[in-house]
Amino acid sequence: MADCKHDDGKAALLVMKCFNARTQAHVLHLAAKGPGSFAEHMALGAFYTEIGELADSFAEAYQGMCGELLKLPAVSIKAQAAIPMLDDLEAWIENNRQAICEMSNIQNEIDSIVTLVQSTRYKLKFLK
């Protein structure tokens, strides 16, 4: 086990929030229609494919650091439009990232998730 302060509950919740965002993005990806819908469809398709992989990579690194499996909580899906969903996920991460774990490799995993969120937001806002 790494000798650092960490919060297993928040780490597990991050994984579940990413899985939740993956499901929401997949639904929105399939529902995209109208002007700009192809760009939205593609951006959300890339997001739901990548966010699951990033959440998995974070969970594996975190569990390897701690030497224990995370207890993943049940969370209900909150239906939202794409940009508010991304905004909420990023805000939660930024408010909780230091409590999750301060180790640089774990922060790098979190950074990858934030980068995907920000890149997807850019594509949804500006690529029509």
N, C-alpha and C positions, 0 to 999 in steps of 0.2 A: 504494500500500500504506500502511495506517495505521502510524503510528509508535508501536506498543505491543507489549508482550510477548504472544505468543499461542502456542498449541499446536495445530497442525493435526491431529495424531493424536487428541488428546482431543476436539476439535471433531467430527471424523469419527465417533468412537466414540459421542458423544452422539446424533448423527443416527441411527446404527444401533441404539442402545439404544431410542430412541423408536420406530423402525420395528418393532423386536422387540416392544415393549410393545403396539403397535398390533395386531400379529398375535395375540399372546396374548389381548388383550382381545376381539378378534373371535371367537376360538374359544370363550372363556368366555361371551361374549354369546349365542352359538348354543346352548351347553350348559346355560344357566340353567334350573333347574327347581325345583319345590317352593315352600314358603312363602317369600315375599319375592322370588321369581324375577322378577316383572315389574319391580320397582324395580331389581334387579341387571341385568336385560336392558337396560333403558333407560339406566342409568348407564354401562354398558360400551359400549353403542352410541354414546352421545355421546362417550365417551373415544376410541374407536378412530377415529371420524370426525375429531375435533379434533386429536389428537396428531400425525397425519400432516401436517396443515396447519401446525401449530406447528413441527414439525421442518423442514419445507420452508422456512418463513419464516426460521428460525434459519440454515439452511444458505445461503440466498440472501444474507442480510445478511452473514454471516461471509465468504463467498466474495467478495462485493462489497468488503468491507473489505480483504481480503488481496490481491485481484486474481488469485487462483488457484482452481482447482477442488479440492475436497477429494477425497482418495483414500479412498473408503468401504471399510472392511474387511468381510470376510465374518464374520458372527457366527452361532453356532448358537442356536436358540431353546431356552430353558430353561423347561420347563413348570412353572408355578406357579399357585397360587390368586391371585385378583385383588389382595387387600390386600398379601400379601407381595411381589408383583410391583411394586406401586406403591411400597411401602416401599423396596425395593431400588433402584428407579430414582431416587427422591428422594435417598436416601443417596449414591448414586454422584454425582449432580449436585452436591450440597452439598460433597462431598469434592473435586470437580474444577473447579468453576465458575470460581474465580479463575485457575487455570492455563489454562483455555480462552482467556479474554481478559477484561481488566478494563474495556474500553470500556463506557460506560453503555448504549449502544443494544444491544450484544450481551448484556449482563447483563439488559436488559429482555426480550429474546427468551427468555432462560433463565428469567426470572421467570414468564413466561407459561406455560411448560411446567410449572414447579413449581406454579403456581396451579391448573392443570388436574388435576395429580396429587392435590393436597390436596382439591380440590372433589370429585373422584371418590371419594376415600377416605371423605369425609364421607357422600356419598350411599350408598355401599355399607354403611357401618357403621350409619347412623341412619335411613335411609328404607327401610322394609320394606313 
